[in-house]
């Protein structure tokens, strides 16, 4: 059974930092592109950052967020610096097989940026 479990969310003031982690189990992690998405209240879910053999970011987080992965630990991380009010959202971990595109979602972790 595939599981993606996010952690590291919470409350932070503007300008602060958080580090999200997603622990995967039940899949051959190296074969998956890993992506962080987020969904703010009343808005569509949007891609934040993806890591495969390449890395890409949403324009709104470039220079502030860094995605990384540890294949040995089957984990993907999102370091979020200089957080802004508009970064408030539920952040989801997503895994997609690089060949079949079969995919899974985590349950999400809340990030709240407020003063």
Rosetta blueprint (number, residue, H / E / L):
1 X L
2 X L
3 X E
4 X E
5 X E
6 X E
7 X E
8 X L
9 X L
10 X E
11 X E
12 X E
13 X L
14 X L
15 X L
16 X L
17 X L
18 X E
19 X E
20 X E
21 X E
22 X E
23 X E
24 X E
25 X E
26 X L
27 X L
28 X L
29 X H
30 X H
31 X H
32 X E
33 X E
34 X E
35 X E
36 X E
37 X E
38 X E
39 X E
40 X L
41 X L
42 X L
43 X L
44 X L
45 X L
46 X E
47 X E
48 X E
49 X E
50 X E
51 X E
52 X L
53 X L
54 X L
55 X E
56 X E
57 X E
58 X L
59 X H
60 X H
61 X H
62 X L
63 X L
64 X L
65 X E
66 X E
67 X E
68 X E
69 X E
70 X E
71 X L
72 X L
73 X L
74 X L
75 X E
76 X E
77 X E
78 X E
79 X E
80 X E
81 X L
82 X L
83 X L
84 X L
85 X H
86 X H
87 X H
88 X L
89 X E
90 X E
91 X E
92 X E
93 X E
94 X E
95 X E
96 X E
97 X E
98 X L
99 X L
100 X L
101 X L
102 X L
103 X E
104 X E
105 X E
106 X L
107 X L
108 X L
109 X E
110 X E
111 X E
112 X E
113 X E
114 X L
115 X L
